[in-house]
Amino acid sequence: MNDVTQTVLLVAGGLDVHKSFVIVVIKSTSEDGTVKTVKKRFSTFRSDLEDLRDWLLQNDCHHVCMESTGKYWIPVYNVLEPAMKEVRVCNPKWLSLVKGEKDDNKDAARICDLYRNGMTKSSYIPNKQIRILRELTRLRQKYVQQRTSDHNRLINCLTVSNYKLDMVFSNVRGKSASRIVDLILSGKPYTDEDILKCVYSRCKAPREDILRACHGFELDKFQRQKLQIIQSNINNLTKEIEKLDQLIMEACEDHKEYVRLLMTIPGISEISARKLVAELGTEMDQFEKDSRAAKWAGLAPGSDESAGKIHSRHITKGGKYLKPVLIEAAWAAVRSKNPYYRCKFEVLSLRLGKKRAIVAIGRKMIVSIFHMFLNMKEWH
């Protein structure tokens, strides 16, 4: 970039972050208009990152910018955040050079030039407390997905042996079905009375159908041991999820009021509220307006128009973790007793279809959350 462009920051640094090293370029404009450039390479070990921080301060550089490269930018950000006036993290697509005209030094210099001239778009980085909470909720989500995958694998293995539990129980992970699975995998001979003892009195499934579903082919030694391994993994994951729930509850202690506000919205449970706080944060000022919050969550209509012709209105990319929570909450909201979202959904689904309508409901929910957090008021 040409240094003649109007400069917003007289001294700024650009960082090109990699797994094992960081390239840093500092550019400063003197009183006579000349631009001085210094560059240096640092390792990503903690001691070297601290040397990087000290070197930036020695060169009177308090504003730096870098790309969000994988997870490698996070340790750099954690070291620089307390010492710098601003550490800006940007999406790489806004900073990329033309292919064939780039190397590490050019990348760092371009990032520095764009940043100094006010041409970078900052990504939203929440405070450290929210980032820690986010890591916990995302780990919990991964464990829940793994447990669901293992449970489906367990049921499929039983189906292969002609145990039709999924045909008679509405919830195969319920208490009655789980006790029957334990009985089948125990390896001990059992009678119809033993099966019926596993069924709770409130179970609505016909007892004759339950007995017919539980008489499959006899499991051999290897099938039984495989199923026992899967079941053991499910139990272990359940214990880890319970531990994470406790940690998440402790991490949300300072955000209890925000969790309470979110739970006033139809369809949002306590678990969903904690996920929303972790992904969205509590400071709405960085979004400026509700439409930007919806776009950041990946729920705003996109813009692809040329020569007066609209080519696409697909929703924007983004919100990899936030969007599923809002869509799940939207489905719960349209089925709740409160009629507001249900009525909106019924009207929209006639024109857009159910899938697009539920995305629109999710967008309405994040707009409500934006104003609730901004004004600290309950949903109404």
C-alpha positions as CSV (number, residue, x, y, z in Angstrom):
1,M,0.0,0.0,0.0
2,N,1.2,3.5,-0.8
3,D,2.3,5.4,2.3
4,V,0.9,8.6,0.8
5,T,-2.6,7.5,1.9
6,Q,-4.0,9.5,4.8
7,T,-2.6,8.0,8.0
8,V,-4.8,7.5,11.0
9,L,-2.2,6.0,13.3
10,L,1.3,7.5,13.3
11,V,2.8,4.4,14.9
12,A,1.3,0.9,14.4
13,G,2.4,-2.7,14.1
14,G,1.4,-5.5,11.8
15,L,1.8,-9.2,12.9
16,D,1.9,-12.2,10.6
17,V,1.3,-15.1,13.0
18,H,2.3,-18.7,12.4
19,K,2.5,-21.8,14.5
20,S,6.1,-21.5,15.4
21,F,7.0,-17.8,14.7
22,V,5.6,-14.3,14.3
23,I,6.8,-11.7,11.8
24,V,6.3,-8.1,13.2
25,V,6.5,-4.9,11.1
26,I,6.3,-1.5,12.8
27,K,5.8,1.6,10.7
28,S,6.0,5.2,12.1
29,T,5.5,8.5,10.5
30,S,7.8,11.4,11.7
31,E,7.0,15.1,11.7
32,D,8.6,15.7,8.3
33,G,6.3,12.9,6.8
34,T,9.0,10.2,6.3
35,V,8.0,6.7,7.2
36,K,10.3,4.5,9.2
37,T,9.9,0.7,9.0
38,V,11.4,-1.8,11.4
39,K,10.7,-5.6,11.3
40,K,11.7,-8.5,13.5
41,R,10.9,-12.2,13.8
42,F,10.0,-13.9,17.1
43,S,9.3,-17.4,18.2
44,T,5.9,-18.3,19.7
45,F,7.3,-19.6,23.0
46,R,6.0,-17.6,25.9
47,S,9.4,-16.0,26.8
48,D,9.7,-14.9,23.2
49,L,6.2,-13.5,23.1
50,E,7.0,-11.4,26.2
51,D,10.2,-10.2,24.3
52,L,7.9,-9.2,21.4
53,R,5.7,-7.2,23.8
54,D,8.7,-5.4,25.3
55,W,10.1,-4.7,21.8
56,L,6.8,-3.1,20.7
57,L,6.8,-0.9,23.8
58,Q,10.4,0.1,23.3
59,N,9.5,1.3,19.8
60,D,6.6,3.3,21.2
61,C,4.1,1.0,19.4
62,H,0.8,0.6,21.4
63,H,-1.5,-0.4,18.5
64,V,-1.1,-3.7,16.7
65,C,-3.1,-5.7,14.2
66,M,-3.0,-9.4,13.2
67,E,-5.1,-12.0,11.3
68,S,-7.1,-14.6,13.2
69,T,-5.0,-17.5,12.0
70,G,-6.4,-20.8,13.4
71,K,-5.8,-20.9,17.1
72,Y,-2.3,-19.5,16.9
73,W,-3.3,-15.9,17.4
74,I,-4.8,-16.5,20.9
75,P,-1.5,-16.9,22.9
76,V,-0.1,-13.7,21.1
77,Y,-3.3,-11.9,21.9
78,N,-3.2,-13.0,25.6
79,V,0.3,-11.7,26.0
80,L,-0.2,-8.3,24.2
81,E,-3.7,-7.5,25.4
82,P,-2.8,-6.1,28.9
83,A,0.1,-4.0,27.6
84,M,-1.3,-2.5,24.3
85,K,-3.9,0.2,23.8
86,E,-5.5,-1.9,21.1
87,V,-4.8,-5.4,19.8
88,R,-7.0,-5.7,16.7
89,V,-7.8,-9.2,15.3
90,C,-9.2,-9.3,11.7
91,N,-10.7,-11.9,9.4
92,P,-7.9,-13.0,6.9
93,K,-10.2,-12.5,3.9
94,W,-10.2,-8.7,4.5
95,L,-6.3,-8.6,4.6
96,S,-5.3,-11.1,1.9
97,L,-2.7,-10.2,-0.7
98,V,-2.9,-11.2,-4.4
99,K,-1.6,-14.8,-4.9
100,G,2.0,-14.9,-6.3
101,E,2.8,-11.5,-4.7
102,K,3.1,-12.4,-1.0
103,D,5.5,-13.7,1.6
104,D,5.6,-13.4,5.4
105,N,7.3,-10.0,5.4
106,K,4.9,-8.5,2.8
107,D,1.9,-9.9,4.7
108,A,3.0,-8.2,8.0
109,A,3.7,-5.0,6.1
110,R,0.3,-5.0,4.4
111,I,-1.5,-5.6,7.6
112,C,0.4,-2.7,9.2
113,D,-0.4,-0.4,6.3
114,L,-4.1,-1.3,6.2
115,Y,-4.4,-0.8,10.0
116,R,-2.5,2.5,10.0
117,N,-4.8,3.9,7.3
118,G,-8.0,2.8,9.0
119,M,-8.9,0.2,6.4
120,T,-9.2,-2.9,8.7
121,K,-12.4,-4.3,10.1
122,S,-12.0,-5.5,13.7
123,S,-13.4,-9.0,14.7
124,Y,-15.3,-9.2,18.0
125,I,-13.1,-10.5,20.8
126,P,-14.9,-10.7,24.1
127,N,-13.2,-10.3,27.5
128,K,-11.2,-13.1,29.0
129,Q,-14.0,-14.2,31.4
130,I,-16.4,-14.7,28.5
131,R,-13.7,-16.5,26.4
132,I,-13.1,-19.0,29.3
133,L,-16.9,-19.6,29.5
134,R,-17.0,-20.0,25.8
135,E,-14.3,-22.7,25.9
136,L,-16.3,-24.6,28.5
137,T,-19.6,-24.5,26.7
138,R,-18.1,-25.5,23.4
139,L,-16.3,-28.5,25.1
140,R,-19.7,-29.5,26.6
141,Q,-21.3,-29.3,23.2
142,K,-18.6,-31.6,21.8
143,Y,-19.1,-34.1,24.6
144,V,-22.9,-34.1,24.1
145,Q,-22.5,-34.7,20.4
146,Q,-20.1,-37.6,21.1
147,R,-22.5,-39.1,23.6
148,T,-25.4,-38.8,21.1
149,S,-23.2,-40.5,18.4
150,D,-22.3,-43.3,20.7
151,H,-25.9,-43.8,21.8
152,N,-27.0,-44.0,18.2
153,R,-24.3,-46.5,17.5
154,L,-25.5,-48.6,20.5
155,I,-29.1,-48.6,19.2
156,N,-28.0,-49.5,15.7
157,C,-26.0,-52.5,17.0
158,L,-29.0,-53.7,18.9
159,T,-31.2,-53.2,15.8
160,V,-28.8,-55.4,13.8
161,S,-29.5,-58.2,16.4
162,N,-33.3,-57.5,16.0
163,Y,-33.9,-55.7,19.3
164,K,-36.5,-53.1,18.2
165,L,-36.5,-50.8,21.2
166,D,-36.7,-47.7,19.0
167,M,-40.1,-48.9,17.7
168,V,-41.8,-49.1,21.1
169,F,-40.1,-46.3,23.1
170,S,-40.5,-42.7,22.2
171,N,-37.2,-41.9,23.9
172,V,-34.7,-44.7,23.6
173,R,-32.5,-42.8,26.1
174,G,-35.2,-42.8,28.7
175,K,-35.1,-44.7,32.0
176,S,-37.1,-47.7,31.0
177,A,-35.2,-48.3,27.7
178,S,-31.9,-47.8,29.5
179,R,-32.7,-50.3,32.2
180,I,-33.7,-52.9,29.5
181,V,-30.5,-52.3,27.6
182,D,-28.5,-52.9,30.8
183,L,-30.4,-56.1,31.3
184,I,-29.7,-57.3,27.7
185,L,-26.0,-56.5,28.0
186,S,-25.6,-58.1,31.5
187,G,-25.1,-61.5,29.8
188,K,-27.4,-63.2,32.4
189,P,-30.6,-65.1,31.4
190,Y,-33.7,-63.1,31.9
191,T,-37.5,-63.7,31.6
192,D,-40.4,-61.6,30.5
193,E,-41.0,-60.6,34.1
194,D,-37.5,-59.3,34.4
195,I,-38.1,-57.1,31.3
196,L,-41.4,-55.8,32.7
197,K,-39.7,-54.9,36.0
198,C,-37.4,-52.5,34.1
199,V,-40.4,-50.6,32.7
200,Y,-41.7,-47.7,34.8
201,S,-45.4,-47.5,35.5
202,R,-45.7,-44.2,33.7
203,C,-44.4,-45.7,30.4
204,K,-47.3,-45.6,27.8
205,A,-45.9,-48.3,25.5
206,P,-48.0,-51.5,25.4
207,R,-46.3,-54.2,27.5
208,E,-46.9,-56.8,24.8
209,D,-45.0,-54.7,22.2
210,I,-42.1,-54.2,24.7
211,L,-41.7,-57.9,25.2
212,R,-41.8,-58.5,21.4
213,A,-39.2,-55.8,20.9
214,C,-36.8,-57.3,23.5
215,H,-36.7,-60.8,22.0
216,G,-34.0,-60.5,19.4
217,F,-31.1,-62.8,18.4
218,E,-28.8,-63.9,21.2
219,L,-25.7,-61.7,21.4
220,D,-22.4,-63.5,21.2
221,K,-19.4,-62.7,23.4
222,F,-17.8,-60.2,21.0
223,Q,-21.1,-58.3,20.3
224,R,-21.8,-58.0,23.9
225,Q,-18.3,-56.8,24.8
226,K,-18.5,-54.2,22.0
227,L,-21.8,-52.9,23.3
228,Q,-20.5,-52.8,26.8
229,I,-17.5,-50.7,25.7
230,I,-19.9,-48.2,23.9
231,Q,-22.2,-48.1,27.0
232,S,-19.2,-47.5,29.3
233,N,-18.1,-44.6,27.1
234,I,-21.6,-43.1,27.2
235,N,-21.6,-43.3,31.0
236,N,-18.1,-41.6,31.2
237,L,-19.2,-38.8,28.9
238,T,-22.3,-38.3,31.0
239,K,-20.1,-37.8,34.1
240,E,-17.8,-35.4,32.3
241,I,-20.8,-33.4,31.1
242,E,-22.1,-33.1,34.7
243,K,-18.6,-31.8,35.8
244,L,-18.6,-29.3,32.9
245,D,-22.1,-28.2,33.9
246,Q,-20.8,-27.4,37.4
247,L,-17.8,-25.5,36.0
248,I,-20.1,-23.5,33.6
249,M,-22.4,-22.6,36.5
250,E,-19.5,-21.3,38.5
251,A,-18.1,-19.4,35.4
252,C,-21.6,-17.8,34.9
253,E,-21.7,-16.5,38.5
254,D,-20.9,-12.9,37.4
255,H,-23.5,-13.1,34.6
256,K,-26.5,-14.5,36.5
257,E,-28.6,-11.4,35.7
258,Y,-28.0,-11.9,31.9
259,V,-28.9,-15.6,32.2
260,R,-32.1,-14.7,34.0
261,L,-33.0,-12.1,31.4
262,L,-32.5,-14.7,28.6
263,M,-34.7,-17.2,30.4
264,T,-37.6,-14.8,30.1
265,I,-37.7,-15.4,26.4
266,P,-39.9,-18.3,25.3
267,G,-38.0,-21.4,24.3
268,I,-34.7,-20.5,26.0
269,S,-33.7,-22.9,28.8
270,E,-30.9,-22.3,31.4
271,I,-28.4,-24.3,29.3
272,S,-29.2,-22.4,26.2
273,A,-29.0,-19.1,28.1
274,R,-25.5,-19.9,29.3
275,K,-24.4,-20.8,25.7
276,L,-25.8,-17.5,24.4
277,V,-23.9,-15.6,27.1
278,A,-20.7,-17.4,26.2
279,E,-21.1,-16.9,22.4
280,L,-22.6,-13.5,22.3
281,G,-21.1,-11.9,25.4
282,T,-22.8,-9.2,27.4
283,E,-21.4,-6.0,25.9
284,M,-23.6,-5.0,23.0
285,D,-21.8,-1.7,22.3
286,Q,-19.4,-3.4,19.9
287,F,-22.3,-4.3,17.5
288,E,-23.6,-0.7,17.5
289,K,-27.0,-1.9,16.2
290,D,-29.2,-5.0,16.2
291,S,-28.8,-5.7,12.5
292,R,-25.0,-6.1,12.9
293,A,-25.5,-8.5,15.8
294,A,-27.9,-10.6,13.6
295,K,-25.3,-10.5,10.8
296,W,-22.5,-11.6,13.1
297,A,-24.7,-14.5,14.2
298,G,-25.2,-15.6,10.6
299,L,-28.9,-15.0,10.6
300,A,-29.2,-11.9,8.4
301,P,-30.2,-12.0,4.7
302,G,-27.1,-11.7,2.5
303,S,-26.6,-9.2,-0.3
304,D,-25.7,-10.4,-3.8
305,E,-27.0,-7.9,-6.3
306,S,-25.6,-6.7,-9.6
307,A,-27.0,-4.6,-12.4
308,G,-30.2,-4.2,-10.4
309,K,-30.8,-7.9,-10.3
310,I,-30.9,-9.8,-7.0
311,H,-29.0,-13.1,-7.3
312,S,-29.2,-14.4,-3.8
313,R,-30.5,-13.6,-0.4
314,H,-29.0,-16.5,1.5
315,I,-28.2,-15.9,5.1
316,T,-24.6,-14.8,5.9
317,K,-21.9,-17.2,7.0
318,G,-20.9,-17.0,10.6
319,G,-22.2,-18.0,14.0
320,K,-20.9,-21.5,13.8
321,Y,-21.7,-22.1,17.5
322,L,-24.3,-19.3,18.1
323,K,-26.6,-20.0,15.1
324,P,-27.5,-23.6,16.1
325,V,-28.4,-22.5,19.7
326,L,-30.7,-19.7,18.3
327,I,-32.3,-22.1,15.8
328,E,-32.9,-24.7,18.5
329,A,-34.4,-22.0,20.8
330,A,-36.6,-20.8,17.9
331,W,-38.1,-24.3,17.4
332,A,-38.8,-24.5,21.1
333,A,-40.3,-21.0,21.1
334,V,-42.8,-21.7,18.3
335,R,-44.0,-24.7,20.3
336,S,-44.2,-22.9,23.7
337,K,-47.4,-21.7,25.4
338,N,-46.6,-18.1,24.7
339,P,-48.2,-17.4,21.3
340,Y,-46.0,-14.6,20.0
341,Y,-43.4,-16.5,18.1
342,R,-45.8,-19.2,17.1
343,C,-48.1,-16.7,15.4
344,K,-45.1,-15.1,13.7
345,F,-43.9,-18.5,12.5
346,E,-47.3,-19.5,11.1
347,V,-47.6,-16.3,9.1
348,L,-44.0,-16.5,7.8
349,S,-44.1,-20.2,7.0
350,L,-47.0,-19.7,4.5
351,R,-44.8,-17.4,2.5
352,L,-41.3,-18.6,3.1
353,G,-41.6,-22.2,4.1
354,K,-40.8,-23.7,7.6
355,K,-37.0,-23.7,7.3
356,R,-36.7,-20.1,6.2
357,A,-39.4,-19.0,8.7
358,I,-37.5,-20.6,11.7
359,V,-34.4,-18.7,10.6
360,A,-36.5,-15.5,10.7
361,I,-37.7,-16.3,14.2
362,G,-34.1,-16.9,15.3
363,R,-33.2,-13.4,13.9
364,K,-36.1,-11.9,15.8
365,M,-34.8,-13.5,19.0
366,I,-31.2,-12.2,18.6
367,V,-32.6,-8.7,17.9
368,S,-34.6,-9.0,21.2
369,I,-31.5,-10.2,23.1
370,F,-29.5,-7.2,21.7
371,H,-32.0,-4.7,23.2
372,M,-32.6,-6.7,26.4
373,F,-28.8,-6.6,27.1
374,L,-28.5,-3.0,26.1
375,N,-31.3,-1.8,28.3
376,M,-31.2,-4.6,31.0
377,K,-34.9,-5.3,30.5
378,E,-36.9,-8.5,30.4
379,W,-38.5,-9.8,27.3
380,H,-42.1,-8.8,26.7
